[in-house]
Amino acid sequence: MPELPEVESVRRGVETYVVGKEITSVDIAHPRANRGQDEPLAGLVVGKEIAAVARRGKFMWLEFVGEDPMDSHRDVLFIHLGMSGQLRIGHTDSPHRRITVVLSDATELHFVDQRTFGYWLYAPWSKISHIGLDPLEPDFDIASAARRLRQKKTAAKTALLDQTLVSGIGNIYADEALWAARISPRKKASALRQKDAVALLSAAQTVMSAALKAGGTSFDSLYVNVNGESGYFARSLAAYGRAGQPCSRCGTLIARSVIGGRSSHYCPHCQ
């Protein structure tokens, strides 16, 4: 599933094409992509001018002119990429096209989703008010987040994946942050010292910032940016997906195990 760097890469790409333009038509090619919408999406958003493309963690949404961006009850158009969702600009002949929006300058924005886990939904922003701030948001308080992390009785890896605590961190960047901070994914979050919890979240910030500069992490064609380009951070991964390969820090073979139902990669010697 795309994590914070991938979703932010897509957000930045889409932003350059859609802000300041009006939605003139909406075509729902597959109803599952707009599941949960009681009224036709076209009737809700056609005629609205896009003011911004925003994001928190793995959630992205379109803001509209006339809505107060500080009002948690404002209506926005959520775009969740799910496992394989893509936003593509311009013509597409993909058999997995689920939604097409045409803008006032004739720009076409397509939602392509092979596995149909993603969705678009016009709803109040408060739908995601329970989601925690992500590590790249200006208001993210790392010391406060570290204290909340240490209240968790689960493994540190599991706690990092709790989107109500800190949003945007998924399997890839949890493994990378734990490796960078030299913390075992099995260690109880409640057993971390405050400085170690801060170091872990700081590592998450650093690794996701680096991934964002590389356009995110692509392992296959399911994640691409709006222009069809892949991200290249997979070349820089130190732990995730490297089971059986030497740790770049100490040479010990990277191990893989299941923690909290999720595959985890780590160095058994230096973490």
Secondary structure, DSSP 4 states (H G I P E B T S, - for coil): ---HHHHHHHHHHHHHHHTT-BEEEEEESSGGGGTT-SS-HHHHHTTPBEEEEEEETTEEEEEETTS-TT-TT-EEEEEE-TTTEEEEES----TTEEEEEEETTS-EEEEEESS---EEEEEEGGGGTTSPPPTTSTT--HHHHHHHHTT--SBHHHHHT-TTTSSS--HHHHHHHHHHHT--TTSBGGGS-HHHHHHHHHHHHHHHHHHHHTT-B-SSTTS--TTSPPPBGGGG-SSTT-TTSBPTTT-PBPEEEEETTEEEEE-TTT-
